[in-house]
Amino acid sequence: MKTLSTKKKSRKKAVSLILCECRYEILLLPDLKAMGRAIEDHAAEHAKKEKNIAKATFEEVRIQNLLIVKALDKAATL
């Protein structure tokens, strides 16, 4: 028989999230196009905070790479 704490743990594993360094959560979706759009949109939000265009581009690519690596790591452990 499952206890209450075991049920909570299994629910947490069922809903897989990747977490940005700004604490924004992105749902790890089986639909890769939708997840890719969510990552790109969030990275663009980071870039908007930068006034320097070169820094904004770098930040956008950095955040995209960070979230992609986290998504792949999470998917590999499921």
C-alpha positions in Angstrom: 0.0 0.0 0.0 1.3 3.4 -1.0 1.7 6.0 1.8 0.8 9.6 1.3 4.5 10.7 1.0 5.1 8.0 -1.7 2.1 9.2 -3.7 3.4 12.8 -3.5 6.8 11.7 -4.8 5.4 9.7 -7.7 3.2 12.7 -8.7 6.3 15.0 -8.7 8.1 12.6 -10.9 5.1 12.5 -13.3 5.2 16.2 -13.9 8.8 16.9 -15.1 9.9 20.5 -15.1 13.2 22.1 -16.1 14.1 25.1 -14.0 15.9 28.2 -15.4 18.4 30.0 -13.3 15.8 32.8 -12.8 13.5 30.1 -11.2 11.1 30.1 -14.2 9.7 26.6 -14.8 9.3 25.0 -18.2 7.3 21.8 -18.5 9.2 19.0 -20.1 6.9 18.0 -22.9 6.8 15.0 -25.2 6.0 17.5 -28.0 9.5 18.8 -28.8 8.3 21.7 -31.0 6.2 23.1 -28.2 9.0 22.7 -25.7 11.4 24.3 -28.1 9.2 27.3 -28.6 8.8 27.6 -24.8 12.6 27.6 -24.4 13.1 30.1 -27.2 10.4 32.4 -25.8 11.9 32.4 -22.3 15.4 33.0 -23.7 14.0 36.0 -25.6 12.6 37.4 -22.4 16.1 37.2 -20.9 17.6 39.0 -23.9 15.0 41.8 -23.7 16.5 42.7 -20.3 19.9 43.6 -21.9 20.4 47.0 -23.6 23.5 46.0 -25.5 22.6 44.0 -28.6 25.7 41.8 -28.4 25.1 41.0 -24.8 21.4 40.4 -25.5 22.2 37.9 -28.3 24.8 36.2 -26.1 22.4 35.9 -23.2 19.6 34.5 -25.4 21.9 31.8 -26.8 23.3 31.1 -23.3 19.9 30.6 -21.8 18.7 28.4 -24.7 21.7 26.2 -24.3 21.3 26.0 -20.6 17.6 24.9 -20.9 18.3 22.5 -23.7 21.0 20.8 -21.7 18.7 20.6 -18.7 15.9 19.1 -20.8 18.2 16.5 -22.3 19.6 15.6 -18.8 16.0 15.3 -17.4 14.8 13.2 -20.4 17.8 10.9 -20.0 16.9 10.1 -16.4 13.2 9.5 -17.0 
